Amino acid sequence: MWLQRSTTARAMLQLPSPGQFPGLCCLAPASSAALFPRVLTSSLLPAQGGVGLVEVPTQIQVLQAKVVSRLLEPERLAWKVFQLHHLSHAPQPSQLAYGATILFSTASTPSLQLPPRLMGYVTAFRALQPHRLLPTSDMPAEAILNEPLFFNQQIPVPLSRSATSGASGSMGSKPFTPQDQPLLLAAGLTKVAHLQAALRTQHPQALTACLQSMLLALPLPRQAVATATPTAPAWRQGLSASGIQLIQNTHTGQQHSVSLHSQLLQAPAQAVSAFAPVHVIPWDPSRPWRGPTQQPAQSTVALYSQGPLYGPDHLSLGVWGWGQQPGHQLVVRQASQRLRLI
């Protein structure tokens, strides 16, 4: 009787054959670990053959990435001031002043020499492999002008260049670094908008040659924008006689004051001096990407000031992202699945 029960138990615990259950870890026979699914399989959704358990290391990494993704949103919070300061003054070199744009660049993360906690945030966000969501032909001119000249995969160093005609040769895969164009960095020319403005002024011969070299390295759509006549900015900021910061719509003339969280509030017309271009975007604080069931009954779309035009705080939302989501719309569950697939 005991022998019969033992034989029956062994038959019930017989190991599955390889390929019979793809989600199971089929080890060598007589191994009790074969009865347990792989750790990666356990974290998959039930529809994908898993049991939906949380993979703790991946969860921690995604939560770190979610923290730094908030830097892409226009609201001004106290902790953002410190984080953006470190990103804008990273020692690699600090003249770039790319701010949160450095998240999408090819600059080496260790070379940024950031504080350990911020370094972990940046590393986790870059692990999602962010990329452009729009081809260059579909990008608005403002987004192209905000593109960085250095550490940009879309602006590679030419492998060869004709010394006589100045025509660019075959393009390489190595993006421009400050070491490739030190004169441009010294002149503060770090974005396509800076290049556009510099092409319309007189410079020493050496700097002029560097400008033409960088212009030829740009893809054709970016060359067209860089050589086009600049258009008047839609928004500009200045100071009133009492020292209040006001932002004016150049098309309507309406002036706005700026709240503590950078939201624009309509203000009466005042005399404003020292105008400078500024980036303003419509923003919905209810974060609609969390799903319609989690939205408030009434969501308000307001205008937010996102910082100086083409400055370290100017980010073109919707151009960069991960997967099919914009960079600031980071949902933990979707990002966790992407990390496991990567």
N, C-alpha and C positions, 0 to 999 in steps of 0.2 A: 504494500500500500504506500509506504513512504517513498519507495523507488518510483512508483507511478506518478505521485504528486511531484516529485523532483523533476521527472522528465517533462511533465506538463508545464511546470514553471519555466524550465529552460526554453521550451518551445514558445511560450508567451513572450519571453525576453529576447527572442532571437533578433539579431541585428538586421536592419534593413539593408538591402543591396544598394550599392552606389547608383545614384540617379533615380531611385524609387521615390525618395523624398528630398528634393533639391535643397530645402532649407535646413536639413539636419546635417550635423557634423558626423560623417561616417568614418570612424576610426577603425583601427585594427580590431579584429574579433577579441572577445574576452575583455574589452575595455568598458568599464562602467560609464566613462565620460561620453560614450557614444549616445547615451540616452538623453543628453542635454543639448539644446540648440546652441549654435555659435552666439557669441556676444553681439555681433553685428546683426545676426538674424533676429535676435530677441528684441532689438530696438526698432525693427521695421514694423510698419502698420500691419494689422491683420489681413488687409486686402492684398498685401505684398508677401504674405507667408510668414510674418512675424507675430509677436505677441504684444507689441506696442509698449515695451518697457523703455524707460528713459536711459539713454547712454550718458552717464554722468560727465565724462570728459568733454564730449561733444556739446552737451548742454551748457557747460561752463564757458566753453569757447564762444558759443553763439551769444550768450548773455553779455560777454565782454564786447563782442562786435556790435551788439545792439546799443550799448552805452555810447560808443564813439559814433555810431550812425546818427545820434541826436545832434551832433555838431553840424549836420547838413541841413537841419531845420532852422528857420529864421528866428525863433524865439531866443531871447537873450537871457541866460541863466548865469548865476554866479560862477558855477564850476566850469562853464564854457569859456569864460574869460581866461582862466588859467590854462586850460587845455589848448585853446587857440594860440595863446602866447607861446607855449612851448613848440607848437607845430610851425608857427610863423618865424620863430627865432632858433630853429634847429641849426646846429653848427655845421651844416653840410651843403652849402654855406647859407648863412642867415640872409644874404642879399636876395635870395629867391623870393621870400615872403609869400609862399604858396598857401600857407594856412592849411585848411582842411583838404584842399586839393591834393596835398601830398599823399592822401589815402589812395588815390588812383594813379599815382606816378610809379615809375620804375626805380625810384631811388631806393637803395638798400636800406632795409629797416634798421639794422644795427648802426649804420652810419649816421642815422638821425640823432643818436645819443639822447634819447628821450628819457624821462623818468620811468622807472620800472613799471609802474601801473599803466601809464599811458602807452608804453611800449607793448605791453600785453594786449591792450585794446586795439592798437594799430595792427599788430600781428594777426589777431583773430579776425579782424575785418578783411585784411588782405588774403586770408586763407579762403575766403569765399570767391576769390578770383574775380573781382569786379571788372567790368568791361563796358564799352560804349553800347548803348541800346539803339542808337541811331547812326546810320552811315553819314559820312561827311556831307554828301549831297543833300540830306534832309535836315541837317543841323541849321538852326537860325544863325544869322551873321553874328549876333551877340555872343552866342556860345562858342563860335569859332574864334572870335577875338579874345575870349577868355582862356583859350587853350594855352598851356605852358609851352615854352620853346625848349626847355630842358627836361630830361627824364620823361619824354613823351614818346611812346612806342610808334605813334603815327608820324613822327618827324625823325627818321633815321639819318645817320651820317652817310653820305654817299661813298660807295666803295671806290669810285673813280670819277674824276672830273676833268674835262678838257681844259687845259691851261690857256689855250688860245681863244676858243670861242666862248668859254665860260658856261657851256651847257653841262648840265648835270649828267653823270653817268649812271650806272646801275646803283640802286639803293641797297644799303645794307640793313641789318636787323638791329644794330646797336644805336640806341637813341642818343641824341646830343646830350652832353654833360657840360657843366661849367668849365671843365678843363679844355673842351674842344673850342669854346668861344669865350675866352676870358675877357676880351674887350667888350662884348655885349653885356656880360655880367657887371663889369665895372661901370658901364654906362646906365645900369638899371633897366636894361631891356630884357625882360624875362617872359613876356607874353606876346601873343600875336598882335594885340592892340598896341603894345609898345613899339613893335616893329612897324606897324602901319603908320604911327605918328612919326617915327624916326625917318622913314623913307621920304618924308615931305620937308625935311630940313637939311641944312648943310652940315657935314661932319668932316673930320680929317680923313685922308685917303684910306688909311688902314681900317678905320671903323666903317667907312663906306663899303669897302671890299667885304668885310664880315657881314654887313647887312645884306648885300647881294647874294652872298653864299648861303645865308640862312633862308632868304626868300626862295632861292632855287631848290632848296631842300624840302620846302613845303609841298604837300600834295596840291594838285591843280585847283581844287575848290578852295583851299585855304589861300593859295596865291591870289585868286580872284578877289577874295575878301580883303586881303592885306593891301592890295593895290587899288582898291575901290576908294571913292571919296567918302570920308567919314560923315556919318549922319548925326544930326543933333540928338542928344540923349533925351529920352522921354521924361526923365526925372532928374532933378538937381536939388542939392541941399545948400543951405547957407545959414547965416546967423542974423537974427533980428537986432535992432538997436539995443534991446534989453539983454542980449546974449542968449536967446532961446534958439535952439536948433529947429529950423523949419525946412520942410521938403515940399517942393513945388512941382506940379505937373506942367511941363512946358507946353502941352497942347491946350489945356483948359485954363491954366493960370491958377488953379485951386491950390491953396497952401495947406499943409498938414503939420501938426506937431507930432512928436514921437513919444510913445509911452515907454514905460520901463522895460517892456518886453518887445520893443521895436515895432509895435503896431501903430499905424498911422491914424490920427484923429484929425478931422477937419478943424481948421483954425481960421480966424478972420484974417483978411489980407493985411500984411505989414511990409514995411520996407526991409528988404533983405540984401545983404552984401556978401561978397566972397563966395559966389556960387561955385559948386563943384559937382560933377556927375555922380549919381548914386544909383544903386541897383534896388529896385522895388519889385516885389512879386506878390501875386494873390496867394493867400494861404488859408487853409481850413484847419483850425486848431483841433477839430474833432477827429482827425486822423481817419479818413474814410477807408483806408486799406484794411482796417480791422474787421470789416464786414458790415453789411447793412443792419444786422441785428444788434450790433453794439454801438451804433451811432445814436446820438441824442435826437430827440424829437425835432429840434430845429438846429441845423448846422449853419453857421455863419461863415462866409468867405470874406476875409478882410485883407487889407493891404499891409504888408510888412516891409520895413527897410532891411535889406540884407547887407548893407555896408557899401563902401566906395566901389564905383564901377571899375571892374578889372582889378580890384584889390584883393588882399588875402581872404576876405570874407565873402567875396562874390563867387557863388557856385551856381552853375546852370543845372537846376533840378530837372530830371527827366532825361538827361543826356547820358549820364553814367548810372550803372546799376549792376546787379548780380542776377544771373538767370534772366528772367523776364520782368523783374521788379526793379523800380528805381532804387538808387542807393539808400535813400532815407526810409524807404518802406520795408523795413526789416521785420519779418514775422518769424518768431523763434522756431516754430514747427517746420516751416518751409526751409529756413536756413539750415536747420539740423539735417534735413534730408539731403540738401545740396552738399553739405560737408561730407556726409557718408558716401555719397556718390563720387565725389572728387577723390 
